[in-house]
Every structure is written in structure tokens, then in C-alpha cells.
Amino acid sequence: MRLDEINLRDPFVLVHEGRYYLYGTRGATCWGPADGFDAYVSGDLVQWDGPFECFHNDGDFWADRNYWAPEVHALGGAFYMFASFKSEARRRGTAILRAESPLGPFAPWSDGPVTPPEWECLDGTLYVDGQGLNWMVFCHEWVQAGDGTVCALPLTGDLRAAAGKPRVLFRGSDVPWRRRMRHSSGTEGYVTDGPFLWRMTDGALICLWASFSNAGYAEAQAVSESGGIEGPWRQLEPLFMRDGGHGMVFRGLDGKLRLALHSPNEHLMERPRFFEVVEAGGALRLK
């Protein structure tokens, strides 16, 4: 199938052994009951095979709704999926699953969510620092926090649990173009979604993240002034402002750097889209 035939939010691309593996939130079950994730496989980013169900809740998994933003990282000969889930009994949080293949089957690796159990959290991503320490960078959701935050949480070496307390890196209100949102619950505040860390060739550390502007969903970027996860983080010019976001970047088999995001941000209309980007002037730019 073609890329524009795939209804998927929060796209994530793993490049592994000459193939592209695409993961994301199923569009049809995004906002309600859900039971799994799919993967799609391609050799050229144009034609895709799938969907192949790479995780399925057989009835024993703790979450039954809001299966969001799976991303898969190859580490130490295995594959680790970071994904967000929710149930009636547990707040939304990011859990870690593991498999021997990028197509799964993925099985629970962490004991439930790794994010703080009293917080509503989402969109955890893996970052391995220069000392080889593992971190989960995630969002404390605006529907609980008001002013959503992007946080960093140290992880154990085996990626099974938190190894410390979360620290706030920055807030949704930190960008001048932010738009105040109102949730159906009555909560008002600023959105933070989909963090992703990218180390530039010049050593700079960039964090992509998404929020809302007056033009719709948008892809923001920040740079760590220390070059490390601790920051401080300085907000840069946004990367994409045309109703698209929850992005990540990957280097293709052709050596080109690409941004993956979903657009438009409209239920059942979401499609994964790829844009060539370059590193320029200390930031990522659309080519």
C-alpha cells in the first residue's frame, strides 16, 4: 500500500537491516478502547507491506484504551517499544515492551507504566546519553498539569523501571506562539506532545515536541545549551506549522535526513508524512 493509504497518528520509523519499519497510533481506535499496535515495512518509503500486528492484548495486559505513540528502539540485540496506555484503574502512562524482532510479538517488559503513577503522562521516548545512561523523556499531560511539561526520567540499565525522579526540562508555555487550549473537562492550558531527541552532527542536542498554535497542530524544537539532557533548554523557531506534529527524525538508507509526522491532525484523516530536513544554523530546517 501507499503511505497516504495508512491512517496512523504519531509515526515512528525504525531503520534496521536495510528496511524501514513504521509504527504509530491506530487512527480508528485512538480515542477509545484499543487492543494493539501495527507495524508496516518498506524498502523505499513509498510502498509498504502490512499492517502486521506487533503487539496484541490477549486479555492479560493492564490497559484497555488509548494505545498511543509506540516507538521501537534497537538496543543490545533486542527491540524495546515505548508506548502509552490507560485503563479505568490506572492513569495514562508510558510502559516498555520488548521483542526479539522489530515485528514483535512485543510483550510487557516494565511492570506497568514507568512514568509516575499519580501523573497523567504520555509519549515517552528513549534517550541514551554520552555516558551510556538510559532516560525516558515524556510529557506530563496538560489535562492534569495545566501547563504541560516535557520531563526526563532516568531508567535502570535493563529498561525495566525508573531509576530516579523526573525532572522538568521545559513547559508548553515557553514558546511565544503557543495557543491556550480548553479540554472537555474544563481544564485550560498549554499542550506538550511527542518529545524526540536528536543529536546533531555538530554535537548539539535537539528536542522535537508538538503543541498548538493559532494555525493548528505544530512541531516545535528546542536545543540544550549544555549539550546534555539537563539543559537548560532554549526554544527555537518551530519546524512545522501547517497542522502537523508529533514528529521524529531518521536517517534514510540513502543518507538523507527526514522528518516524520502526522498531518492533518483530524480524526480518521491522519496520515504519516515525510519531509526532507537539514541541519543548519544550530537547528533542523525543512529542505
N, C-alpha and C positions, 0 to 999 in steps of 0.2 A: 504494500500500500504506500501511498504518498504521505509525506509529512503532514500535509494540510487535511488529510482524512482522519487524523488522530485527535480525538477530543481528550485533552490532557492538560492539567494545570501543573505548575511548579516543576518544569522539566529539568532533569539532571542527566548528563551524558558521561558515561564511563568509557574511556578508550582503553581497550585491552586486547592484546594479541591480534592486531590488525582489524579489529571490528569495533563498531560503536554500539553501546548498549544505552538505550533511552528508558528512563524511569520517570514516574510522575504520579500525581493525584488523579484518579479516575474522575472525569468530569461528571458523569452521571450520578455518582454516589458521594460526591464531595461533601455535601451539607447535611447528610443524614446517615442512616445505617449503612455500614460497609463491611466487607469481609476479606479484602485482599488488595494486592498490587500486581501490576503487569510490567513486563519488560518487552521492548522492541529491539530488533537487531538489524544493523545495516553495515554495508561496506563502503557506502558513498554519501551518506547523509541525505539521500534523495528517496530511494526505495527502501522500505522497511518490512521485515518479516515480523509477524506477531499478530495479536498480543500473546505472550507466553506468561501465564500466571506464575510469578516467582515467590509469592507469599500468599497463603490462604489460611484463614482462621477456621480450624476444624471444630470449633466449639469450645476449646480449652483456653484460648487466648483471652486475656483480661478485658480487651476493648471491643466495642461493637459499633462504633460510629466515628465519623471524622477521621478517616485514614488519610493523612496528609503528608505531602512532601517527602517521599522516600528518596534517599540518595545513597549510592553504593560506592564504597572505597575499598580498594585492594590494599591489604596490609598483612605482611608476614605470611603470605601464601594463602590467605583466606579473604573472604569478602564480607564487609560489615555494612549493614543497612541502618541508617539513622532515619527514623520516621516518627511522626506524631500521631497520637491516638487519644481517644476519650471514651469514657463509659459513664453510666449513671452514678457509679460508686467512686470513680476516680476523676480528678481534674485532668485537663488536657496536658500531655507531656510527651517528651521525646524519649523513645526506647531504642535499644540497639538490638539488631538481629544479626545472625551470622549464617554463612553458607560456604560451601566448597567451590561453588561455581557462580558466575555473575547472573545465571538464570535461576539460581536457587536449587532446591527449595530453601528459603530462609526460615530459620527457627529462632525463637526468642533466645537472646544471649544475656541481656541485663534482666534483673528481677524487677520487671515493670519499668516505669519511666525513670530515667536518670536525673531529670530535672527536679527541682524542689517540689515535693508532693503537695504543699499548700499553695503553690502558684499555678496559674493558668499559663502554660508555656507551649511553644511551638517552634518548628523549623530548626531543629538542631542540626549543626554541620560539624564535621571533624576538621580540626586543625592540629598538625603536628609541628611543634616549634623547633628552633635550631638546636635544642638540647635533646630532641627526641621525645619530649613530653607530650602527652595527648591532652587535647582540650575539646570540649564541646562549646561551640558558640551558638547561642539560641536567643529567642525573643521571649521576654516576659510580656504577655499579651496585653494590649491596650484596654481590652474589655474589663480587665481586672485592675491593671496598673494606672489607667487613665492616660498618662504619658508613657507609651510603650517604650521598652528599653531593649537594647542589644547587650547581652551579657556573655561572659566567658566562665566556664566551669571546668576545673581540672578533672581529668579522668584517670582511673587506675591504668596501669600498663596493659592489662588484658582487656580493656574497654568494657568491663562489666559493671562499673559503678563510678560514682563521683568520688573524687579524692580530696575534696575541699569545698569551700563555699563559693557561690557565684559572685562575680564582681561586675558592676555595670561599666560598660565601655562607652555608650552614648545613648541619647534619648531621641524619640521621634520628633520632638520639638526643636532639635538642634539645627534643622535645615530651614532657611528663610522662606522657602516655597511651600512649607507644609500646609495641609488643609485639615482643619478640625472636623472630626467625624462624629456622628451620632449613631450609637448602636440601638437596636430594637429594645434593649433592656433599659434604655435611658442614659446609659453611660456616654460621656463625651470625652474625646481625647485625640491623641495622635498615634497613628499606626506605625508599628515596626514589623516587617515580614522578611523572611528568606535571607538571612545573612549567608555570605560565602566569602572565604578568604582566598586571596591570590597573591603569591609572591612574584613581584615584577623582576625582570632580568637585571635591573639596576639595584635590586635588594629591597626596594620599598614594599611594604605590606599594605595591600588594599582590601577593604571590606565592602563588598556589594551588599545592598539591602534595599527593601522596597517600602514605599509609603504612598500617600495620595497627595496630589496637587490639584489645583483647580481644573487641570486638563485630564484628570483621571489617575489611574494607577501609574506609578513611576519607579524607575530603577535609579537609586542613589548610589554614591560611592564615597568612602572616607579613607583617609590614609593615616597610618600610625606614625606619629612624629618621632617615636623612639625606634621604630622598625620592629617592635615586638607587640605581642598581644595586649600588653598592659597599656599601650598608648602613651600619651594622650592621643585621641583621635580627632582629626580635623576633617570637616565635611568639605567635599569638592563639588564641582559642577556635576549635576546629575547626568547619568549616561543615556537614559532613555525616558522620554516624557510623553509618549504617544499611546497611552492606555495599555501599557505592558509592563510586566515586572516579575518578581520572584526569579531572578536570574542567577546564572553561574557562567563561568568561562572555562573553556577547554581548548587544548591544542590539538588540531586535527592531524590525521595521518599525512596530510600534505604540508604540515608545518605551520599552517595558518591558525591564528588565534580567533576564537569565535565566542560570542555571547549567545547563550540560550535563555529564552524567557517565554512566558505565555502571553498571548495577545489575540483578541481583546480580552478584557477581564470581565466577561459576561457569561453567565451560567449556560453551559452546553455549546457555547460558541468558542471556547478557549482552544487555541491551537499552539503547539510548540513552534517557535520561530528561531532561526539562527541568523546572526548578523556578524560579519567580519569586524573585528576590532583591532586596534593597535595600541601599544604602549607609547605614550607621547606626553611630554611635559609633566611627568610625575603622576599621570592618571591614565585610565583607559578611555579611549575615544572610538566612536563608530568610524569605520573607514569610509 
